[in-house]
Amino acid sequence: MLAIRNLIKVNNQILKNVAQQRNMSVIATPARNKVSKGEQVLLATLMVIGWSAVPAWVLVNIKHYRGE
């Protein structure tokens, strides 16, 4: 019985090690074309609007959620 447990533990360890192996074939390099300041501002503005849209909608319609 103990021998079977040892085999199972070894197999689990082998499977964990196999799952962690990765093939990295992409080389990370600096960007070829820099993003302009205007585009950075535009994209940052769109992200902030996107993040705050749902909380703003909830706050505007909170009376409807409370049933008042």
N, CA, C and O atoms as a MOPAC input file, in Angstrom:
PM7 MOZYME 1SCF
protein

 N      0.82700 1    -1.19400 1     0.00000 1
 C      0.00000 1     0.00000 1     0.00000 1
 C      0.87300 1     1.26000 1     0.00000 1
 O      0.57000 1     2.22300 1    -0.70500 1
 N      1.93800 1     1.25700 1     0.77600 1
 C      2.80900 1     2.42200 1     0.82900 1
 C      3.52800 1     2.63700 1    -0.49600 1
 O      3.78100 1     3.77300 1    -0.89700 1
 N      3.85500 1     1.54200 1    -1.17100 1
 C      4.53100 1     1.66500 1    -2.46100 1
 C      3.62000 1     2.34400 1    -3.47800 1
 O      4.08200 1     3.14600 1    -4.28900 1
 N      2.34800 1     2.02800 1    -3.43600 1
 C      1.40200 1     2.64700 1    -4.36900 1
 C      1.28600 1     4.14200 1    -4.08200 1
 O      1.23400 1     4.95400 1    -5.00600 1
 N      1.24400 1     4.50000 1    -2.80800 1
 C      1.17300 1     5.91900 1    -2.44700 1
 C      2.40200 1     6.66800 1    -2.94200 1
 O      2.30000 1     7.79100 1    -3.43600 1
 N      3.56200 1     6.03800 1    -2.80600 1
 C      4.79100 1     6.68700 1    -3.27800 1
 C      4.76100 1     6.89000 1    -4.78100 1
 O      5.21100 1     7.92600 1    -5.27100 1
 N      4.24100 1     5.92500 1    -5.51900 1
 C      4.15100 1     6.07100 1    -6.96800 1
 C      3.19100 1     7.19200 1    -7.34600 1
 O      3.45600 1     7.95700 1    -8.27300 1
 N      2.07800 1     7.28700 1    -6.62600 1
 C      1.10300 1     8.33700 1    -6.92100 1
 C      1.70600 1     9.71400 1    -6.64500 1
 O      1.51200 1    10.64000 1    -7.43300 1
 N      2.43100 1     9.85800 1    -5.54200 1
 C      3.05000 1    11.14600 1    -5.21800 1
 C      4.07300 1    11.53900 1    -6.27900 1
 O      4.13000 1    12.69700 1    -6.69300 1
 N      4.88000 1    10.57400 1    -6.71800 1
 C      5.87900 1    10.86500 1    -7.74100 1
 C      5.19600 1    11.28600 1    -9.03000 1
 O      5.63700 1    12.23100 1    -9.68400 1
 N      4.13200 1    10.59900 1    -9.40200 1
 C      3.42900 1    10.94300 1   -10.64000 1
 C      2.81900 1    12.34500 1   -10.55700 1
 O      2.84500 1    13.08600 1   -11.54000 1
 N      2.27300 1    12.71400 1    -9.40300 1
 C      1.72300 1    14.06000 1    -9.24600 1
 C      2.82000 1    15.10700 1    -9.37900 1
 O      2.61000 1    16.15000 1    -9.99800 1
 N      3.98200 1    14.83900 1    -8.80400 1
 C      5.08500 1    15.78500 1    -8.90100 1
 C      5.56400 1    15.90600 1   -10.33900 1
 O      5.87600 1    17.00100 1   -10.80700 1
 N      5.62200 1    14.78100 1   -11.03600 1
 C      6.05100 1    14.81600 1   -12.43400 1
 C      5.05500 1    15.61500 1   -13.26000 1
 O      5.45100 1    16.42800 1   -14.09500 1
 N      3.76300 1    15.38800 1   -13.03300 1
 C      2.74500 1    16.11700 1   -13.79700 1
 C      2.80600 1    17.61400 1   -13.51200 1
 O      2.63800 1    18.42400 1   -14.42300 1
 N      3.04400 1    17.98700 1   -12.26000 1
 C      3.14700 1    19.41000 1   -11.92900 1
 C      4.33900 1    20.04400 1   -12.62900 1
 O      4.24000 1    21.16300 1   -13.13100 1
 N      5.45800 1    19.34200 1   -12.66600 1
 C      6.64400 1    19.88400 1   -13.32000 1
 C      6.44800 1    20.00500 1   -14.82900 1
 O      6.92900 1    20.95800 1   -15.44200 1
 N      5.75900 1    19.06100 1   -15.42200 1
 C      5.51300 1    19.10800 1   -16.85900 1
 C      4.60200 1    20.27900 1   -17.19700 1
 O      4.80000 1    20.94700 1   -18.21200 1
 N      3.59800 1    20.53400 1   -16.34800 1
 C      2.65300 1    21.61600 1   -16.61000 1
 C      3.33000 1    22.97800 1   -16.50300 1
 O      2.85700 1    23.94000 1   -17.10900 1
 N      4.41600 1    23.08500 1   -15.75300 1
 C      5.06200 1    24.37400 1   -15.55600 1
 C      6.05800 1    24.71400 1   -16.65600 1
 O      6.52900 1    25.84900 1   -16.72300 1
 N      6.38600 1    23.77100 1   -17.50800 1
 C      7.34300 1    24.05400 1   -18.56600 1
 C      6.67900 1    24.91400 1   -19.63800 1
 O      5.53400 1    24.67400 1   -20.02000 1
 N      7.40000 1    25.90300 1   -20.11000 1
 C      6.87500 1    26.80100 1   -21.13400 1
 C      7.93000 1    26.99300 1   -22.21100 1
 O      9.13200 1    26.95600 1   -21.94700 1
 N      7.45500 1    27.19700 1   -23.41500 1
 C      8.36200 1    27.49100 1   -24.51400 1
 C      8.25300 1    28.96500 1   -24.84900 1
 O      7.24700 1    29.40700 1   -25.40300 1
 N      9.27100 1    29.72100 1   -24.51800 1
 C      9.27000 1    31.14200 1   -24.78700 1
 C     10.06100 1    31.39300 1   -26.07000 1
 O     11.29200 1    31.35900 1   -26.06900 1
 N      9.34700 1    31.64200 1   -27.15200 1
 C     10.03500 1    31.87700 1   -28.41200 1
 C      9.94000 1    33.33500 1   -28.85600 1
 O     10.53600 1    33.71700 1   -29.86300 1
 N      9.19900 1    34.14400 1   -28.11500 1
 C      9.04400 1    35.55200 1   -28.47000 1
 C     10.08700 1    36.36800 1   -27.71400 1
 O     10.21600 1    36.23300 1   -26.49700 1
 N     10.81300 1    37.19300 1   -28.40800 1
 C     11.83900 1    38.02400 1   -27.78700 1
 C     11.24000 1    39.40500 1   -27.53000 1
 O     10.72600 1    40.04300 1   -28.44800 1
 N     11.30800 1    39.86000 1   -26.29000 1
 C     10.76300 1    41.15800 1   -25.92400 1
 C     11.75600 1    42.25600 1   -26.32200 1
 O     12.92500 1    42.22600 1   -25.93900 1
 N     11.27300 1    43.20200 1   -27.08200 1
 C     12.10600 1    44.32300 1   -27.50800 1
 C     11.35900 1    45.61800 1   -27.24100 1
 O     10.14100 1    45.59200 1   -27.06700 1
 N     12.04300 1    46.73700 1   -27.20200 1
 C     11.35100 1    48.01600 1   -27.02900 1
 C     10.42100 1    48.29200 1   -28.21200 1
 O     10.59500 1    47.74000 1   -29.29800 1
 N      9.44100 1    49.14800 1   -27.98000 1
 C      8.47000 1    49.47300 1   -29.02000 1
 C      9.15800 1    50.12900 1   -30.21400 1
 O     10.08700 1    50.92000 1   -30.04500 1
 N      8.71100 1    49.80600 1   -31.38700 1
 C      9.28600 1    50.39900 1   -32.59600 1
 C      8.75500 1    51.80500 1   -32.82800 1
 O      9.50100 1    52.70100 1   -33.22300 1
 N      7.45500 1    51.99600 1   -32.58100 1
 C      6.82300 1    53.30400 1   -32.77200 1
 C      6.29400 1    53.78900 1   -31.43100 1
 O      5.47200 1    53.11900 1   -30.80600 1
 N      6.76000 1    54.94500 1   -30.98800 1
 C      6.28900 1    55.47800 1   -29.71800 1
 C      4.88600 1    56.05200 1   -29.88200 1
 O      4.51700 1    56.54300 1   -30.94900 1
 N      4.11800 1    55.97900 1   -28.80300 1
 C      2.75800 1    56.51400 1   -28.79500 1
 C      2.84800 1    57.99100 1   -28.45800 1
 O      3.54900 1    58.37700 1   -27.52200 1
 N      2.13800 1    58.82200 1   -29.22100 1
 C      2.19600 1    60.26300 1   -28.99100 1
 C      1.47800 1    60.63700 1   -27.69900 1
 O      0.66100 1    59.87000 1   -27.18900 1
 N      1.78900 1    61.81800 1   -27.17600 1
 C      1.17900 1    62.29300 1   -25.92900 1
 C     -0.32700 1    62.45100 1   -26.07900 1
 O     -1.08300 1    62.13200 1   -25.16100 1
 N     -0.76400 1    62.94500 1   -27.23700 1
 C     -2.19800 1    63.11200 1   -27.46700 1
 C     -2.93300 1    61.78700 1   -27.42900 1
 O     -4.02100 1    61.69000 1   -26.86100 1
 N     -2.33900 1    60.76100 1   -28.03500 1
 C     -2.97000 1    59.44200 1   -28.03200 1
 C     -2.96900 1    58.85000 1   -26.62300 1
 O     -3.92500 1    58.17600 1   -26.24000 1
 N     -1.91600 1    59.09000 1   -25.85100 1
 C     -1.87900 1    58.61500 1   -24.47100 1
 C     -2.98100 1    59.26100 1   -23.63900 1
 O     -3.65300 1    58.59100 1   -22.85400 1
 N     -3.15900 1    60.56800 1   -23.81700 1
 C     -4.20400 1    61.27700 1   -23.07400 1
 C     -5.57700 1    60.75500 1   -23.47300 1
 O     -6.42700 1    60.52200 1   -22.61300 1
 N     -5.79900 1    60.57100 1   -24.76700 1
 C     -7.08600 1    60.06300 1   -25.24700 1
 C     -7.36800 1    58.67600 1   -24.68700 1
 O     -8.46900 1    58.42100 1   -24.20000 1
 N     -6.39900 1    57.78300 1   -24.74700 1
 C     -6.60300 1    56.42800 1   -24.25400 1
 C     -6.79900 1    56.41000 1   -22.73700 1
 O     -7.62100 1    55.64300 1   -22.23600 1
 N     -6.06300 1    57.23400 1   -22.00300 1
 C     -6.23400 1    57.30300 1   -20.55100 1
 C     -7.61900 1    57.81900 1   -20.19900 1
 O     -8.25000 1    57.32100 1   -19.26700 1
 N     -8.10000 1    58.82400 1   -20.94600 1
 C     -9.43100 1    59.36900 1   -20.71400 1
 C    -10.49600 1    58.31100 1   -20.96800 1
 O    -11.44300 1    58.18400 1   -20.19100 1
 N    -10.34700 1    57.55400 1   -22.04600 1
 C    -11.31600 1    56.49900 1   -22.34900 1
 C    -11.31400 1    55.40600 1   -21.28200 1
 O    -12.36800 1    54.86600 1   -20.94600 1
 N    -10.13900 1    55.07700 1   -20.75000 1
 C    -10.07900 1    54.06900 1   -19.69500 1
 C    -10.76200 1    54.55500 1   -18.42200 1
 O    -11.49800 1    53.79900 1   -17.78800 1
 N    -10.52600 1    55.81400 1   -18.04100 1
 C    -11.15200 1    56.35300 1   -16.82500 1
 C    -12.66000 1    56.40400 1   -16.98800 1
 O    -13.39400 1    56.07000 1   -16.05700 1
 N    -13.13500 1    56.81900 1   -18.15900 1
 C    -14.57600 1    56.85000 1   -18.41600 1
 C    -15.15100 1    55.43400 1   -18.35500 1
 O    -16.23100 1    55.22300 1   -17.80200 1
 N    -14.43800 1    54.47800 1   -18.91800 1
 C    -14.90800 1    53.09600 1   -18.88800 1
 C    -14.97200 1    52.52700 1   -17.48500 1
 O    -15.91800 1    51.81800 1   -17.14000 1
 N    -13.96200 1    52.83600 1   -16.66800 1
 C    -13.94900 1    52.31700 1   -15.30100 1
 C    -15.02100 1    52.94800 1   -14.43100 1
 O    -15.55900 1    52.28600 1   -13.54300 1
 N    -15.34100 1    54.20300 1   -14.66400 1
 C    -16.28500 1    54.89700 1   -13.79700 1
 C    -17.71100 1    54.89300 1   -14.33900 1
 O    -18.60500 1    55.42600 1   -13.68200 1
 N    -17.95300 1    54.32100 1   -15.49700 1
 C    -19.29200 1    54.34900 1   -16.09200 1
 C    -20.30000 1    53.56000 1   -15.25500 1
 O    -21.38700 1    54.06500 1   -14.97300 1
 N    -19.96600 1    52.34400 1   -14.85900 1
 C    -20.90900 1    51.51300 1   -14.10000 1
 C    -21.15600 1    52.09600 1   -12.70500 1
 O    -22.32000 1    52.20100 1   -12.31600 1
 N    -20.13900 1    52.48000 1   -11.93100 1
 C    -20.44100 1    53.09600 1   -10.63400 1
 C    -21.25600 1    54.38900 1   -10.76500 1
 O    -22.11700 1    54.65700 1    -9.92700 1
 N    -21.00000 1    55.18000 1   -11.78800 1
 C    -21.78900 1    56.40200 1   -11.98400 1
 C    -23.23200 1    56.05500 1   -12.30400 1
 O    -24.15100 1    56.70300 1   -11.80300 1
 N    -23.44200 1    55.04300 1   -13.13000 1
 C    -24.81200 1    54.62300 1   -13.47600 1
 C    -25.56000 1    54.16100 1   -12.22900 1
 O    -26.73600 1    54.47800 1   -12.05500 1
 N    -24.88300 1    53.41900 1   -11.36800 1
 C    -25.51500 1    52.93800 1   -10.13400 1
 C    -25.85900 1    54.11500 1    -9.22700 1
 O    -26.95000 1    54.15600 1    -8.65800 1
 N    -24.94000 1    55.07400 1    -9.08500 1
 C    -25.22200 1    56.21300 1    -8.21900 1
 C    -26.35200 1    57.07900 1    -8.76100 1
 O    -27.14000 1    57.61600 1    -7.98200 1
 N    -26.44600 1    57.22600 1   -10.07400 1
 C    -27.51900 1    58.03200 1   -10.65400 1
 C    -28.86800 1    57.36000 1   -10.45300 1
 O    -29.87100 1    58.03700 1   -10.22700 1
 N    -28.90200 1    56.03700 1   -10.53400 1
 C    -30.16600 1    55.29800 1   -10.45200 1
 C    -30.37000 1    54.60600 1    -9.11100 1
 O    -31.10900 1    53.62400 1    -9.04000 1
 N    -29.74100 1    55.08900 1    -8.04900 1
 C    -29.83000 1    54.40500 1    -6.75800 1
 C    -31.24400 1    54.45700 1    -6.18300 1
 O    -31.63900 1    53.55800 1    -5.44000 1
 N    -31.99500 1    55.47800 1    -6.50900 1
 C    -33.38300 1    55.55200 1    -6.01900 1
 C    -34.21800 1    54.43800 1    -6.62100 1
 O    -35.08700 1    53.89200 1    -5.94100 1
 N    -33.98600 1    54.08800 1    -7.86000 1
 C    -34.72700 1    53.01200 1    -8.49000 1
 C    -34.36900 1    51.66300 1    -7.85800 1
 O    -35.22600 1    50.78500 1    -7.75400 1
 N    -33.13000 1    51.49200 1    -7.44300 1
 C    -32.71300 1    50.23100 1    -6.83300 1
 C    -33.30300 1    50.07300 1    -5.44200 1
 O    -33.60300 1    48.96100 1    -5.00800 1
 N    -33.46900 1    51.19400 1    -4.74300 1
 C    -34.03400 1    51.14800 1    -3.39200 1
 C    -35.56000 1    51.06000 1    -3.42000 1
 O    -36.18200 1    50.77200 1    -2.39700 1
 N    -36.15200 1    51.29900 1    -4.55300 1
 C    -37.60400 1    51.20700 1    -4.67600 1
 C    -38.32300 1    52.46800 1    -4.26100 1
 O    -39.52100 1    52.42100 1    -3.98000 1
 N    -37.65200 1    53.57200 1    -4.21200 1
 C    -38.29400 1    54.83700 1    -3.82000 1
 C    -38.87600 1    55.55400 1    -5.00000 1
 O    -39.45100 1    56.63200 1    -4.84600 1

